[in-house]
């Protein structure tokens, strides 16, 4: 089984769990995702049965993080 860990800190870290909770809880074939937070960080741990499943899961999670960061950046620009 393959595993990967993504650690997010900074402003986006506090938003990741509420935003990604439904995505992480969704059953993806051959993968398992766990979210945890503490010390101003959020950690996403992904386990996958094979490289194709890992690639798909990481792409999905990283895209969600990018969208969260983009939204954070846009809301910071408001007066």
C-alpha positions in Angstrom: 0.0 0.0 0.0 1.3 3.5 -0.9 0.9 6.5 1.4 1.4 10.2 1.1 1.1 13.1 3.5 0.3 16.7 2.6 0.8 19.4 5.3 -0.8 22.8 4.9 -0.1 25.7 7.1 -0.9 29.4 6.9 -4.3 31.0 6.4 -5.6 28.2 4.2 -5.0 25.5 6.9 -8.0 26.5 9.0 -10.3 26.3 6.0 -9.2 22.9 4.6 -11.0 20.6 7.0 -14.5 22.1 6.6 -14.0 22.6 2.9 -12.5 19.2 2.2 -14.4 17.1 4.8 -17.1 15.9 2.3 -14.5 15.2 -0.4 -12.3 13.2 2.0 -15.2 11.3 3.4 -16.3 10.3 -0.1 -15.4 6.7 -1.0 -12.8 6.7 -3.8 -11.9 3.3 -5.2 -8.7 1.8 -3.7 -8.0 4.9 -1.5 -8.4 6.1 2.0 -8.0 9.7 3.2 -7.7 11.1 6.7 -7.7 14.8 7.7 -6.3 16.1 11.0 -5.4 19.5 12.4 -3.3 21.0 15.1 -0.7 23.6 15.8 -2.0 25.8 13.0 -1.6 23.0 10.4 -3.8 20.6 8.6 -2.5 17.2 7.5 -4.0 15.2 4.7 -2.9 11.5 4.8 -3.7 9.4 1.7 -3.3 5.6 1.4 -3.8 3.9 -1.9 -3.6 0.4 -3.3 -1.7 1.4 -6.4 0.0 4.3 -8.2 -3.1 5.1 -10.4 -5.3 5.4 -7.4 -2.7 7.5 -5.5 -2.3 9.9 -8.5 -6.0 10.4 -8.8 -6.5 11.0 -5.1 -3.6 13.4 -4.8 -4.7 15.3 -7.9 -8.2 15.7 -6.5 -7.0 16.9 -3.1 -4.3 19.2 -4.5 -6.9 20.8 -6.8 -9.2 21.4 -3.8 -6.4 23.0 -1.8 -5.6 25.3 -4.8 -9.2 26.4 -5.0 -9.3 27.0 -1.2 -6.1 29.1 -1.5 -7.5 31.1 -4.5 -10.7 31.9 -2.6 -8.6 32.9 0.5 -6.5 35.2 -1.7 -9.6 36.8 -3.3 -11.4 37.4 0.0 -8.2 39.1 1.4 -8.3 41.6 -1.5 -11.8 42.9 -0.5 -11.7 46.3 1.2 
